[in-house]
């Protein structure tokens, strides 16, 4: 009979250990899920920010292209940058 009681005791300890591990795994899963949600939100926000930045850069590139086209059509495309450089040096 002593052998059966020891086996029951060991089985109870094993069951308790398994229950604790199950709880820890459940908590780990919850933490991972929250972390992945936060990462996903961060990526979405970064994507929006990058999209806005790319639009701004595109607009600036278009403005520069328009400016260069106007300067070339007026025939003063080589003079303006040198003129501006001279003004900056005098100040």
Helices and strands as residue ranges (DSSP letters): H 2-74, H 77-90
